[in-house]
Amino acid sequence: MKYHFFATLSITELINYPDDDNDYFEGHFLIREIVSILKIDFPIKQIYERYFNDSVNTGDVLLFNSKKDSSHFILIDTFKDPYDQLDLIRIGVQITSK
């Protein structure tokens, strides 16, 4: 059985700033945990940086497959709507009951 999860959230939810006085950031620990369990190479930092470097009305749908099970994947839509003031992205995950 396959399970699908889909959410719309701000791209800032994907990362965490461990130190408020520093520009260093890392992937949010829950996202890191999910990609670790599913064995998916999900470059959170690169996606985040690319999102803010891209122009409005641009973006991609990115698909990241699991090395462990081909039916596990993460899908992320980084399209930047010109009226979006919250930097919303769409993220989906498919997993199996295994």
One Martini backbone bead per residue (centre of mass of N, CA, C, O) as a GRO file, in nm:
protein
   98
    1MET     BB    1   0.097   0.036   0.021
    2LYS     BB    2   0.033   0.373  -0.049
    3TYR     BB    3   0.156   0.695   0.063
    4HIS     BB    4   0.030   1.035   0.072
    5PHE     BB    5   0.189   1.359   0.098
    6PHE     BB    6   0.063   1.704   0.124
    7ALA     BB    7   0.215   2.038   0.127
    8THR     BB    8   0.190   2.379   0.236
    9LEU     BB    9   0.482   2.590   0.268
   10SER     BB   10   0.735   2.748   0.387
   11ILE     BB   11   1.064   2.740   0.308
   12THR     BB   12   1.159   2.810   0.607
   13GLU     BB   13   1.073   2.517   0.723
   14LEU     BB   14   1.338   2.357   0.609
   15ILE     BB   15   1.493   2.532   0.817
   16ASN     BB   16   1.774   2.620   1.047
   17TYR     BB   17   1.882   2.849   1.305
   18PRO     BB   18   2.099   2.794   1.563
   19ASP     BB   19   2.205   3.102   1.526
   20ASP     BB   20   2.103   3.433   1.544
   21ASP     BB   21   2.416   3.556   1.485
   22ASN     BB   22   2.402   3.368   1.226
   23ASP     BB   23   2.396   3.256   0.877
   24TYR     BB   24   2.377   2.979   0.955
   25PHE     BB   25   2.236   2.679   0.805
   26GLU     BB   26   1.995   2.408   0.826
   27GLY     BB   27   1.827   2.145   0.817
   28HIS     BB   28   1.563   2.027   0.930
   29PHE     BB   29   1.537   1.761   1.140
   30LEU     BB   30   1.285   1.624   1.010
   31ILE     BB   31   1.386   1.619   0.721
   32ARG     BB   32   1.648   1.467   0.776
   33GLU     BB   33   1.507   1.213   0.888
   34ILE     BB   34   1.339   1.133   0.644
   35VAL     BB   35   1.576   1.110   0.434
   36SER     BB   36   1.727   0.896   0.596
   37ILE     BB   37   1.514   0.670   0.605
   38LEU     BB   38   1.460   0.682   0.276
   39LYS     BB   39   1.719   0.736   0.111
   40ILE     BB   40   1.748   1.060   0.033
   41ASP     BB   41   1.864   1.300  -0.185
   42PHE     BB   42   1.820   1.623  -0.013
   43PRO     BB   43   1.908   1.955  -0.098
   44ILE     BB   44   1.815   2.188   0.105
   45LYS     BB   45   2.016   2.424   0.076
   46GLN     BB   46   2.002   2.453  -0.235
   47ILE     BB   47   1.701   2.506  -0.256
   48TYR     BB   48   1.691   2.756  -0.080
   49GLU     BB   49   1.898   2.933  -0.234
   50ARG     BB   50   1.764   2.915  -0.513
   51TYR     BB   51   1.493   3.041  -0.446
   52PHE     BB   52   1.622   3.333  -0.366
   53ASN     BB   53   1.770   3.365  -0.661
   54ASP     BB   54   1.516   3.359  -0.800
   55SER     BB   55   1.269   3.460  -0.986
   56VAL     BB   56   0.982   3.558  -1.056
   57ASN     BB   57   0.806   3.314  -1.230
   58THR     BB   58   0.972   3.078  -1.108
   59GLY     BB   59   1.053   2.729  -1.123
   60ASP     BB   60   1.036   2.393  -0.988
   61VAL     BB   61   1.002   2.044  -1.025
   62LEU     BB   62   1.118   1.821  -0.778
   63LEU     BB   63   1.273   1.492  -0.784
   64PHE     BB   64   1.328   1.246  -0.514
   65ASN     BB   65   1.474   0.942  -0.492
   66SER     BB   66   1.516   0.641  -0.365
   67LYS     BB   67   1.767   0.399  -0.300
   68LYS     BB   68   1.586   0.175  -0.156
   69ASP     BB   69   1.295   0.274  -0.291
   70SER     BB   70   1.120   0.354  -0.581
   71SER     BB   71   0.839   0.439  -0.415
   72HIS     BB   72   1.018   0.659  -0.290
   73PHE     BB   73   0.943   1.017  -0.248
   74ILE     BB   74   1.023   1.362  -0.330
   75LEU     BB   75   0.825   1.656  -0.385
   76ILE     BB   76   0.900   1.989  -0.531
   77ASP     BB   77   0.752   2.318  -0.549
   78THR     BB   78   0.923   2.641  -0.654
   79PHE     BB   79   0.719   2.835  -0.734
   80LYS     BB   80   0.703   3.201  -0.790
   81ASP     BB   81   0.468   3.395  -0.695
   82PRO     BB   82   0.394   3.735  -0.723
   83TYR     BB   83   0.170   3.720  -0.462
   84ASP     BB   84   0.375   3.587  -0.274
   85GLN     BB   85   0.465   3.658   0.081
   86LEU     BB   86   0.553   3.345   0.206
   87ASP     BB   87   0.715   3.140   0.041
   88LEU     BB   88   0.564   2.911  -0.111
   89ILE     BB   89   0.543   2.557  -0.107
   90ARG     BB   90   0.542   2.226  -0.245
   91ILE     BB   91   0.506   1.906  -0.072
   92GLY     BB   92   0.586   1.559  -0.141
   93VAL     BB   93   0.507   1.217  -0.028
   94GLN     BB   94   0.615   0.877  -0.089
   95ILE     BB   95   0.505   0.571   0.061
   96THR     BB   96   0.525   0.260   0.211
   97SER     BB   97   0.442   0.000   0.431
   98LYS     BB   98   0.749  -0.092   0.458
   0.00000   0.00000   0.00000
